[in-house]
Amino acid sequence: MAPGLVQGILDLSGEDLFRAVVLGVVQGATEYLPVSSSGHLVLVPLWLGFQKGSFAFDVLVQLGTLLAVLIYFFRDLVDVTRHVVRGLIERKPFGTPEARFGWFVVVATIPAGVIGILLKDVFEEAFSSPRAAMGFLLLTAALLFAAEMFGKRARSDKVMTMPDAVVIGFAQALALFPGVSRSGSTISAAMLMGLDRESAARFSFVMSIPVMLGAGLLTIKDLVERPGALDAEGPIIAVGFVVSTVTGLAAIKWFLGYVKSRSLMWFAAYCAVVGVVGLLTT
């Protein structure tokens, strides 16, 4: 960590430090739980009475949760990459379940990546509307409810198909709107396509890597190009990043254990209640 950044963190006021820690915990805890991190990053500051993070803060603190998923799935990612490379060398790109998994992640990334670039300003503007975030949180509740009611949950990610990846990819694009949980929308789509909860969650978490990395790099570029922006926001972002990484690791481990045998209906109910309360209080 650069000396200037360390000094910037030490110079943070107690209020700014508290805000960065709280928002880091919120981001880390809610990115991989199907309850919408973006919705909570809008709502929690309103309820606690302090300024919400900037769009840059919200996106870059996500890189902390990206690091968390990279750490948690490191061995799986290495294995998938090895199979993808071997498949290309042997001219059998879909020859193993691990290679197919890797290519399906690529396919599922395309819709959100393209739509996010084309409509970047639209999504940034949406983040300024708390009521919109609460409305979209109700959509997350509906998706989770539908997944539990109508999903067959009979297949693992070892037998995923290309149509599965395409549908899940478009579900991920929905999460560009604040209040739509990325994990909630993608897990719901995977379950509706017939995947079991654990496989749906695993694929959802891994497929988040390219989109979050791309969004983070674009935001870093914008931040660097604005004079003084990095100095002003860098210390708060750094604190939120570290906190979200630690919290994200804990959330991933807990949730993957939870979905092995338990329903997502509690998360659907939670999203519905928070969405309604949010609409009534914003």
N, C-alpha and C positions, 0 to 999 in steps of 0.2 A: 504494500500500500504506500503510495507516494507520501513524502513528509508533509506536503501542503494539505493533502486530504486528511491526514491524521490530525493536523492542527485544526482543520476546519471542523472535524468531529468534536474535538476538545472544546472548541469555541461555541458549539451549539448551546442555545439556551435550554433550560430544563423543559420548557414547553415543547420546543422543537424536537428534543430527544425523545420525550414521551410520545409525541405524535408519530415519529418515525418507528419507534418500537411497536406501538399499537397497530399501526398500519402494516408493518412487517409480519406481525403475528396473524393479523386478519388475512393477508395475502397467502401466507404459508399454510394456514389452516383450511382456507376455503378454495384454493386453486384446484386441489384434487378431490375434495369432497364435493358432491353434486349440489352445491348451494349458491354458486356464483360469487367468485371473488370480486368481480367488478361491481356487482350490486352492493356487496358489503363495504367495498371501499368508498362507495357513494353514501351509504346509509350510516355507517358507524361514526364518521366525523360529524354528521348532522346531529346524531343523538348525543354525542359527547361534547358538542359545542366547540369544535375546533376546525380549522381550515383543512379541507380535504387535500390529498396529494394532487400535484399537477398530472396531466396526461403522461408526461415523461416519467414522473415518479411511478405511476401505476404500471406502466409498461416495463420499466427497467427493474423494478422490484420483482416482477415476474421472472427475471433471469435468476433470481435466488431460488425460486421453485424449480426452474429449469435445471439448475445445478443439482438440486435435490434428486430429481428423477434420473439424472445422469449417474449420480453416485449409487442410487438404489438399484438401478437396472444395468450397472456397468458390465457385469459378466454376460448378461443376456445380449446386450448391445454388441459386445465383442463377438459373441457367437453368431449373431445374425449377420454382422458385417462380414465375418469370415465365410459364411455360407453364400452370401450374395457375390462376393469376389470369386469364390471357387466356381459358382454357377456360371458366371460370365466367362471365366477361363475355359470351362468345359463346354460352353455353349448350351448349357441347360439352366437358364436363369430361374426357372420355377421348379427345379429338380428336388428340392427339399422343403419341408414345412417352414424351416427357419428362413430360407431364401425368399419364399413366398411372403412370409410375414414382413420382411424388409421392403419388398417391392410394394406391398399393400400400404405400408406406411407412406411411401413416396406418393402413391396414387391418392391417398386420403388427404395429403397435404395440399394438393393442387387447388381445390376449390377455395379454401380459406385464403391461400396465398394470393391468388389472382384477384378475388373479390376485395380482399383487404387492401391491396395496392390501388385498385381502381377507385375504391370508395373511401379512402383513408380519411378525407375531410369530413365525410358524412358521419363516420363512426366516432371521430374526435368530438364532433358537435353533440352527438347522442350522449356522450359521457357527461355533458354539462346539465343533463335533465334528470334529476332524481326520480321524478314520477315515471319517466320512461323506463328507468332501471327497475323500478318496482313492478311495473306492468310486465316487463320481460321476465321478471322473477316468477310471476304467476305462470308464464309459459313453461319455464323450467319445471314447475310443479306438475303441470299437465303432462309433459313429456315423461317424467318419472312414473307418474300414475299409469300412463298408457303402457309403458314398458313392463311394469309389473302385472298389469291386467292381461295384456295380449301377447307378450313375448313368450316364445316357447322355451328358450333357455336350454336347448338340447345339444348345442355344438360347442367345441372349444376353438380357440384361435388356430389350432393346427389344421383345421379343415375350412378356414375362411375362403371366400371366393372373391373374385374381382368386383361383382356387384355389391357385396358387403362393404368393400373398401370405398367404393364410390358413394354409396348412401351415407356411410359414416363421415366421409369427407365433407359432404354438403351439410351434415348436421354440425360439424365443427365450424363451418362458415357462419351458422346462426349465432355462434358465441361471440362474434365480433360486436354484437350489440350488448351494451351493459345490462346486466341482469340475467342474461342467458348463460347458464353455467356451461363452460366448455366440456367439463367432464360429464355433467348431467346430460347434455344433448347428445354427446357421442356414445356414452354408455347406453342411453335409452335407445338410440338408433341401432347399436350393435345387438341389444337384447331383442328388439323388434325384428331384427334379421335372423334371430334364432340362436345367438351366442349366449352362453351361460354368463352369470354376473362376473365371475372372476376373470374370465377371458376378455369380456367386454371392458372391464376396468383396466386390465393390463394393456390391451391395445390402445385404449384411450390415453393412458399415461404416456406411452412411448410415442404415439403419433403427435403429441403436443410439442415434441422437441423441435422439429423444423420450423413450425409456425412461430413459437415463442422466440426462437433464435433469430428468425428473420425480422420479426417485429422489434426485437430489442436492438438489433444492429441498425435498422432504419432510424429508430429513435435516438440512438447514440449519435448517429450522423447529424440529425437535426439539432441535437443539443450542442455538439461541437461547433456547428456553423453559426450558432447564435452567440454573439459576444457576451462574455460574462455569465452565460447560463450555467456552464459546468461548475464554475466556482460557487455560484449561488446555490445550486441544487445538489451538487456532488456529495457533500457530507451527509445530508439527510437520506439520499438515495443509498449511500454505502451502508448506513446503519440498517435501513429497511431491508437491503439485500441480504445481509448476514442473518438477520432475525428470520426472514422468510425462508432461507435455506434450511436452518435448523428445524423450524416449525414444519416446513414442507416434508422433510424426511420422516418426522414422527407421524404426520397425517397419512402419508402413503402407506407406511407399515401398518398403521391401525386399520385403514379402510380396506386394504386387501385381505386382512384377516376377517373383517366384518362381513364382507360380501360373500365369503365362502358358504355361509349358511343363513344369512339374514336378508330380509326384504329391504328395498329402497323406499318403501311407503313412508317411513318416518322422515326421510329427507324430503319427499314430496309434500308431506304435511308441514314440515318446517318452512319450506319455500313459500307455500301458500299463506301461512300465518304471517311471515315476515313481509311478504308482498302486500298483503292487505293492510297490515299495521303501517307499513311504509307509505302506502297511498293515503292513509288517513292522517299521517303526521308530517308529510312533506308538502 
